[in-house]
Amino acid sequence: MYLFFINTIIKRIELIDEFCKNGKLEPFRELITKILDEIHDRGVQVSIRYDVDFANFEDFAPAESKRIRVSLKNVKDPLEIIWVLFREYGHFLSHPRGNGNSLP
């Protein structure tokens, strides 16, 4: 159990470091940390991707597979990354749409 806790802390620090370095967000480290902690505390994982230019929210069963994937490919405006995190987190906070693409 102790080792799991240590690994979780290390992964958190590595994720924050990667956002700050590759996303050019070092001046916003404290804000990024708070955002990622809030998202994680609500049961959503966050990961970084470099294969595409977009972010997405994945909501698959089981519940522990909820994930926000943020692209750091071709970052032009670092603050846009923060907006993207909030937008994708908003998808998690919204009620599921159900079948089809119409809003509730």
Sequence and secondary structure as in RCSB ss.txt:
>XXXX:A:sequence
MYLFFINTIIKRIELIDEFCKNGKLEPFRELITKILDEIHDRGVQVSIRYDVDFANFEDFAPAESKRIRVSLKNV
KDPLEIIWVLFREYGHFLSHPRGNGNSLP
>XXXX:A:secstr
 HHHHHHHHHHHHHHHHHHHHHTT GGGHHHHHHHHHHHHHTT EEEEE SSS  EEE  SSGGG EEEEE TT 
S HHHHHHHHHHHHHHHHS    SSS   
